[in-house]
């Protein structure tokens, strides 16, 4: 009986957290849509640009390969090369969520208002430069990997939205009923962390799909 009550309580809390995050997005729907347009538009423009400057993509690819083979991402590469679907998905989520959003997008935003928005667009540009289908192999790989780009990108868009929510609360505390910039900063952090419930869920789904498509789908297309 206790377990059932505990489970129902957890489910209710989860629904409340998700509902609260969705409510924030609905309140600022235009901002959310604009961030989506900016993010995916930047990816597309970077892809078009690098098509005429292939040496940029080659340099970025070499850097990424090095980080996966000898750098901090070597354990992630190992899970993929071993065909460890669960391990690859978990490690992908950990990398994308903790350093990828909390460290790179959220932390700077706590010091510089809207910093995560700018950094998110830099990431979008790097994605476009790196993933542009400029070779036959990349063209085949991007058939299944395009969904990864959309799903994982959505996680970063939500993290950018959280940065925007925090920045607005700090610079315009009255917009959320706060009496000072410091109170706006604190209230904005609480609000942005509510959005991170959706960030985590989206990146978890993206990680599972990415592990599946990289391990099972891409090798069959380019093998």
C-alpha positions as CSV (number, residue, x, y, z in Angstrom):
1,X,0.0,0.0,0.0
2,X,2.8,2.3,0.9
3,X,4.6,1.6,-2.4
4,X,1.5,2.4,-4.4
5,X,1.0,5.7,-2.5
6,X,4.6,6.6,-3.1
7,X,4.4,5.8,-6.8
8,X,1.3,7.8,-7.3
9,X,2.8,10.7,-5.4
10,X,5.9,10.6,-7.6
11,X,3.7,10.5,-10.7
12,X,1.7,13.5,-9.5
13,X,4.9,15.5,-8.8
14,X,6.3,14.6,-12.2
15,X,3.1,15.8,-13.9
16,X,3.2,19.0,-11.9
17,X,6.8,19.7,-12.9
18,X,6.1,19.0,-16.6
19,X,2.9,21.0,-16.4
20,X,4.7,24.0,-14.8
21,X,7.5,23.9,-17.5
22,X,5.0,23.7,-20.4
23,X,3.0,26.6,-18.8
24,X,6.2,28.8,-18.9
25,X,6.6,28.0,-22.6
26,X,3.0,28.7,-23.4
27,X,3.3,32.1,-21.6
28,X,6.3,33.0,-23.8
29,X,5.3,31.1,-27.0
30,X,6.7,33.7,-29.3
31,X,10.1,33.6,-27.6
32,X,10.2,29.8,-27.8
33,X,9.3,29.8,-31.5
34,X,11.8,32.5,-32.2
35,X,14.6,30.5,-30.5
36,X,13.6,27.4,-32.6
37,X,13.8,29.5,-35.8
38,X,17.2,31.0,-34.7
39,X,18.7,27.7,-33.7
40,X,17.7,25.5,-36.6
41,X,18.2,28.4,-39.0
42,X,21.7,28.8,-37.8
43,X,22.4,25.1,-38.4
44,X,21.1,25.4,-41.9
45,X,23.1,28.5,-42.7
46,X,26.3,27.0,-41.4
47,X,25.7,23.9,-43.5
48,X,25.3,26.1,-46.6
49,X,28.4,28.0,-45.8
50,X,30.7,25.1,-45.1
51,X,29.6,23.5,-48.4
52,X,31.9,26.1,-50.1
53,X,34.6,25.9,-47.4
54,X,35.1,22.1,-46.9
55,X,38.5,22.6,-45.1
56,X,36.6,24.0,-42.1
57,X,34.6,20.8,-41.8
58,X,37.7,18.7,-42.2
59,X,39.4,20.5,-39.4
60,X,36.4,20.3,-37.1
61,X,36.0,16.6,-37.9
62,X,39.6,15.9,-37.0
63,X,39.2,17.7,-33.7
64,X,36.1,15.7,-32.8
65,X,37.7,12.4,-33.8
66,X,40.6,13.2,-31.6
67,X,38.4,14.0,-28.6
68,X,36.5,10.7,-29.0
69,X,39.7,8.6,-29.5
70,X,42.1,10.1,-27.0
71,X,40.2,12.8,-25.2
72,X,37.5,13.0,-22.5
73,X,34.9,11.5,-24.8
74,X,36.8,8.2,-25.3
75,X,34.5,6.2,-23.0
76,X,31.5,7.3,-25.1
77,X,33.2,6.2,-28.3
78,X,34.1,2.9,-26.6
79,X,30.4,2.2,-25.8
80,X,29.4,2.9,-29.4
81,X,32.2,0.8,-30.9
82,X,31.3,-2.1,-28.6
83,X,27.7,-1.9,-29.6
84,X,26.6,-1.3,-26.0
85,X,23.3,0.4,-26.7
86,X,22.4,1.1,-23.0
87,X,25.9,2.3,-22.1
88,X,26.0,4.5,-25.2
89,X,22.6,6.1,-24.5
90,X,23.5,6.7,-20.8
91,X,26.9,8.3,-21.6
92,X,25.4,10.3,-24.4
93,X,22.8,11.7,-22.1
94,X,25.3,12.4,-19.3
95,X,27.6,14.3,-21.7
96,X,24.8,16.3,-23.4
97,X,22.9,17.2,-20.2
98,X,25.6,17.9,-17.6
99,X,28.5,19.6,-19.4
100,X,26.4,20.2,-22.6
101,X,23.6,22.2,-21.0
102,X,24.2,22.8,-17.2
103,X,27.8,23.8,-17.6
104,X,27.9,25.4,-21.1
105,X,24.5,27.0,-21.3
106,X,23.1,27.4,-17.7
107,X,26.2,28.4,-15.7
108,X,27.3,31.3,-18.0
109,X,23.7,32.6,-18.0
110,X,23.8,33.0,-14.2
111,X,26.7,35.5,-14.7
112,X,25.8,37.1,-18.0
113,X,22.1,37.6,-18.8
114,X,21.1,35.6,-21.9
115,X,24.6,34.2,-22.2
116,X,23.2,30.7,-22.8
117,X,21.2,32.0,-25.8
118,X,24.3,33.3,-27.5
119,X,26.3,30.1,-26.6
120,X,23.5,28.0,-27.9
121,X,23.7,29.7,-31.3
122,X,27.4,29.1,-31.4
123,X,26.8,25.4,-30.8
124,X,24.2,25.5,-33.6
125,X,26.8,27.0,-36.0
126,X,29.3,24.3,-35.0
127,X,26.7,21.6,-35.6
128,X,26.0,22.9,-39.1
129,X,29.7,23.2,-40.0
130,X,30.4,19.7,-38.7
131,X,27.3,17.8,-39.9
132,X,26.7,19.4,-43.3
133,X,26.2,16.5,-45.8
134,X,29.2,17.4,-48.0
135,X,30.3,13.9,-48.8
136,X,28.5,10.7,-49.9
137,X,29.1,9.1,-46.5
138,X,27.7,12.1,-44.6
139,X,24.7,12.3,-46.9
140,X,23.8,8.6,-46.1
141,X,24.6,9.0,-42.4
142,X,22.4,12.1,-42.1
143,X,19.3,10.2,-43.3
144,X,18.8,8.7,-39.8
145,X,21.0,11.3,-38.0
146,X,18.8,14.2,-39.0
147,X,16.2,13.1,-36.4
148,X,19.0,13.1,-33.8
149,X,19.9,16.7,-34.8
150,X,16.2,17.7,-34.4
151,X,15.7,16.0,-31.1
152,X,19.0,16.9,-29.4
153,X,18.7,20.4,-30.9
154,X,15.3,20.7,-29.2
155,X,16.9,20.0,-25.9
156,X,19.4,22.8,-26.5
157,X,16.6,25.1,-27.6
158,X,14.8,24.5,-24.4
159,X,18.0,25.2,-22.5
160,X,18.3,28.5,-24.4
161,X,14.8,29.3,-23.5
162,X,15.6,28.6,-19.8
163,X,18.5,31.1,-20.2
164,X,16.2,33.6,-21.6
165,X,13.7,33.2,-18.8
166,X,16.4,33.7,-16.2
167,X,17.8,36.8,-18.0
168,X,14.4,38.4,-18.3
169,X,13.7,37.9,-14.7
170,X,17.0,39.5,-13.7
171,X,16.8,42.5,-16.0
172,X,13.1,43.1,-15.6
173,X,12.2,41.7,-12.1
174,X,8.9,43.5,-12.2
175,X,7.8,41.3,-15.1
176,X,7.5,38.4,-12.7
177,X,6.5,40.3,-9.6
178,X,10.0,40.5,-8.0
179,X,11.0,43.6,-6.1
180,X,14.7,43.8,-7.0
181,X,17.2,42.5,-9.5
182,X,18.6,40.0,-7.0
183,X,15.1,38.6,-6.2
184,X,14.5,38.5,-9.9
185,X,17.8,36.6,-10.4
186,X,16.7,34.0,-7.7
187,X,13.2,33.6,-9.0
188,X,14.5,33.4,-12.6
189,X,16.8,30.5,-11.6
190,X,13.9,28.6,-10.1
191,X,11.9,29.2,-13.2
192,X,14.7,28.1,-15.5
193,X,15.3,25.0,-13.5
194,X,11.6,24.1,-14.1
195,X,12.3,24.2,-17.9
196,X,15.2,21.8,-17.3
197,X,12.8,19.0,-16.6
198,X,11.8,19.2,-20.3
199,X,15.5,19.6,-21.2
200,X,16.4,16.4,-19.4
201,X,13.5,14.5,-20.9
202,X,14.2,15.6,-24.4
203,X,17.9,14.8,-24.2
204,X,17.1,11.4,-22.8
205,X,14.9,10.6,-25.7
206,X,17.5,11.9,-28.1
207,X,20.3,9.9,-26.5
208,X,18.3,6.6,-26.8
209,X,17.6,7.3,-30.5
210,X,21.1,8.5,-31.3
211,X,22.6,5.3,-29.7
212,X,20.3,3.2,-31.7
213,X,20.8,4.9,-35.1
214,X,24.6,5.2,-34.7
215,X,25.0,1.5,-33.7
216,X,22.4,-0.1,-35.9
217,X,21.3,2.2,-38.7
218,X,24.3,4.2,-39.9
219,X,26.6,1.1,-40.3
220,X,24.0,-0.5,-42.6
221,X,23.8,2.6,-44.8
222,X,27.5,3.3,-45.2
223,X,29.0,-0.1,-44.6
